Amino acid sequence: MKTMIVLSDSHGRRGVIEKLSPLFAENNYIVHLGDGYSDMREVTEQYPDKVYAVKGNCDFSRGIGELVIDVEGVRMLLCHGHAYGVKSGIGKLILRAKELDCTVALYGHTHRAEIEEVDGVLCINPGSAGAHCNPSYCYIVVNGEKVVSKIISL
């Protein structure tokens, strides 16, 4: 069994990241899905083997646009989502996940927390960690092929 903390769109508002810092030690993976890529600098230094971060459309530092990770045999696409037009729908995101043989797609960009399974792909958006109101993140447990996710409001 592996656990994950997934956040996105912190946009320089590090308060939520600092609030979550006690959880980082307890979880196997810490994922940031962009638009706040540099907000994770200290967390990455502290936990270099468990932080996975991609850059978003508002990140101007170096970084990768998408990653595929394997968690307990479950392939996950990590991306910000802007390149797949997620504000207009997740169809292109689902196609990309399937192209990469991923059954989970983690994305941000819309600032709306959502969990939905479409055409065999579990699509998870943790919402915005940097929102002035209703900041959120996602807690994920992967046990074998079973993936359980929950949006947590802060």
SVG drawing of the C-alpha trace seen along z (x, -y; Angstrom):
<svg xmlns="http://www.w3.org/2000/svg" viewBox="-17 -35 35 41">
<polyline fill="none" stroke="black" stroke-width="0.4" points="0.0,0.0 1.3,-3.5 -0.1,-6.9 0.1,-10.2 -0.5,-13.9 -1.4,-15.7 -1.7,-19.4 -1.8,-22.0 -2.0,-25.7 -0.4,-27.1 0.6,-30.2 3.2,-31.3 0.8,-31.1 2.9,-28.7 0.6,-28.7 -1.2,-25.5 2.1,-23.8 3.4,-24.7 0.2,-23.5 0.6,-20.2 4.2,-19.7 3.6,-17.4 1.8,-15.0 4.7,-14.9 6.8,-12.7 4.0,-10.2 3.2,-9.7 5.1,-7.8 4.6,-10.4 4.2,-14.2 2.9,-15.5 2.6,-19.0 0.8,-19.5 2.1,-22.9 1.5,-26.7 3.6,-26.8 6.5,-24.6 9.0,-26.7 6.8,-26.6 8.0,-23.0 11.7,-23.8 12.2,-23.3 9.9,-20.2 11.9,-18.7 15.2,-19.4 13.8,-17.7 12.2,-14.7 14.1,-14.3 13.0,-10.7 9.3,-11.2 8.5,-14.6 7.2,-14.6 6.4,-18.0 5.5,-19.2 5.3,-22.8 2.2,-24.6 1.4,-27.4 2.3,-30.1 5.6,-28.4 8.6,-30.1 11.3,-28.1 12.9,-25.0 10.9,-21.8 9.1,-19.0 5.6,-19.4 4.4,-15.9 5.5,-12.7 4.4,-9.1 4.9,-7.3 4.2,-3.7 2.7,-3.3 2.1,0.3 1.7,1.3 -0.7,-1.6 0.5,-3.9 -0.3,-7.6 0.0,-10.6 1.0,-13.7 0.4,-17.0 -0.9,-20.5 -3.6,-20.0 -3.4,-23.3 -1.8,-21.5 -4.9,-19.2 -7.5,-22.0 -8.9,-20.7 -10.9,-23.9 -13.0,-22.9 -13.2,-19.2 -11.0,-16.2 -11.3,-14.3 -7.8,-15.1 -6.4,-14.3 -8.0,-10.9 -6.7,-10.2 -3.1,-11.1 -3.4,-8.9 -4.6,-6.0 -1.8,-6.6 0.7,-6.3 -1.1,-3.2 -2.1,-5.1 -5.3,-4.3 -5.0,-7.4 -4.5,-11.0 -3.7,-13.7 -4.1,-17.3 -4.7,-20.8 -5.2,-24.2 -9.0,-24.5 -8.8,-25.2 -11.8,-23.0 -11.4,-19.8 -12.9,-16.8 -12.7,-13.1 -14.3,-11.2 -13.7,-8.0 -14.2,-8.2 -13.6,-5.4 -11.4,-3.5 -9.3,-6.4 -9.6,-7.8 -9.2,-11.6 -8.3,-13.5 -7.9,-17.3 -7.0,-18.2 -8.3,-21.8 -6.2,-24.8 -3.8,-24.8 -3.4,-28.6 -7.0,-29.6 -8.0,-32.5 -11.2,-30.5 -11.7,-26.8 -8.1,-25.6 -7.9,-21.8 -5.6,-18.9 -6.2,-15.2 -5.2,-12.2 -4.7,-9.0 -4.2,-5.4 -3.0,-2.8 -3.3,0.8 -2.5,3.2 -4.7,2.1 -7.2,0.3 -7.0,-3.5 -9.0,-5.4 -9.0,-9.2 -10.5,-11.9 -10.5,-15.7 -9.7,-17.4 -10.7,-21.0 -8.4,-23.2"/>
</svg>
